[in-house]
Amino acid sequence: MRKLYIVKTNKDFENIIINGTCLKNRYYIIHHIPNNLPYDRFGISVSKKLGNSVFRNNYKRKIRSIIDNYKKHYNNKEDYIIILRKEAINKPYDLLEKEMFSLLNEKKKGTNDEKE
């Protein structure tokens, strides 16, 4: 994933979480909000409560890989914050990939959207 497609600043994270729409399942919480850019941006958050930095970075790499594999499906010109939940720990990559893709497909259908 190129740096251009990453949400980095704390201000942007807060804006997306506070003003965006939320999607949830057992493994992820995804906040999203439209942006004025010709591409999507993604921010990934893995809590310190889940493990040390090696563990967190490993899961961030997995999530980035999932995003790169399905980038053509996300072309909505939105910013996303993806938060990993505790239930996702020690789950196989295939399951994490399937769950994220199904959650984002629900977003396309317009179901499971709730304002926080």
C-alpha positions in Angstrom: 0.0 0.0 0.0 1.5 3.4 -1.0 1.8 6.1 1.6 -0.6 8.2 -0.4 -3.4 5.8 0.5 -2.8 5.9 4.3 -4.6 7.9 6.9 -1.8 8.9 9.3 -2.7 11.9 11.4 -4.5 11.7 14.7 -6.8 14.6 13.6 -7.9 12.6 10.6 -8.5 9.4 12.7 -10.6 11.4 15.1 -12.6 13.1 12.4 -13.4 9.8 10.7 -14.4 8.0 13.9 -16.5 10.8 15.2 -18.3 11.9 12.0 -18.2 8.7 10.0 -20.5 5.7 9.7 -19.6 2.5 11.5 -19.7 -1.1 10.3 -19.1 -3.9 12.8 -18.7 -7.7 13.0 -16.9 -10.1 15.3 -13.5 -9.3 14.0 -13.5 -5.7 12.8 -14.9 -2.2 13.4 -14.7 -0.1 10.2 -15.5 3.6 10.3 -15.8 5.3 6.9 -16.5 8.8 5.6 -16.5 10.3 2.1 -13.4 12.3 1.1 -12.8 14.8 -1.6 -9.9 12.8 -3.2 -9.9 10.6 -6.3 -8.8 7.5 -4.2 -9.6 5.7 -0.9 -7.4 6.1 2.1 -7.1 3.5 4.9 -6.0 3.8 8.6 -5.4 0.6 10.6 -5.6 0.4 14.4 -4.6 -2.5 16.6 -4.8 -1.9 20.3 -1.9 -2.3 22.7 -4.1 -4.4 24.8 -3.9 -7.2 22.1 -0.2 -7.6 22.2 3.3 -6.2 21.8 4.5 -4.2 18.9 5.7 -7.2 16.9 2.2 -8.8 17.3 0.4 -5.5 16.3 2.7 -4.9 13.3 2.1 -8.5 12.1 -1.6 -8.0 12.1 -1.3 -4.5 10.4 0.7 -6.2 7.6 -2.1 -8.8 7.3 -4.8 -6.2 7.0 -2.7 -4.1 4.5 -2.3 -7.3 2.4 -6.1 -7.9 2.5 -6.7 -4.2 1.4 -4.2 -4.6 -1.5 -5.8 -7.8 -2.7 -9.3 -6.3 -2.9 -8.4 -2.7 -3.7 -10.5 -2.7 -6.9 -13.6 -3.3 -4.8 -13.1 -0.3 -2.5 -13.0 2.5 -5.1 -15.6 4.6 -3.3 -13.5 7.7 -2.7 -13.8 7.3 1.1 -11.5 7.3 4.1 -11.6 4.1 6.2 -10.4 3.3 9.7 -10.1 -0.4 10.4 -10.0 -1.5 14.0 -9.1 -5.0 14.8 -11.1 -6.7 17.6 -9.9 -9.2 20.2 -11.8 -12.1 18.6 -9.6 -11.8 15.5 -6.5 -13.0 17.4 -5.1 -16.4 16.2 -7.7 -16.6 13.4 -6.4 -17.8 10.0 -5.7 -15.2 7.3 -8.4 -16.6 5.0 -11.1 -16.1 7.7 -9.9 -12.5 8.4 -9.9 -11.8 4.7 -13.4 -13.2 4.2 -14.8 -11.4 7.1 -13.4 -8.0 6.0 -14.6 -8.5 2.5 -18.1 -9.5 3.6 -18.3 -6.5 5.9 -17.4 -4.1 3.1 -19.9 -5.8 0.8 -22.6 -5.1 3.4 -21.5 -1.4 3.2 -22.1 -1.5 -0.6 -25.6 -2.9 0.0 -26.4 -0.2 2.5 -27.1 -2.5 5.4 -25.6 -2.6 8.9 -24.8 1.2 8.7 -25.2 3.0 12.0 -24.1 6.5 13.1 -21.9 6.8 16.1 
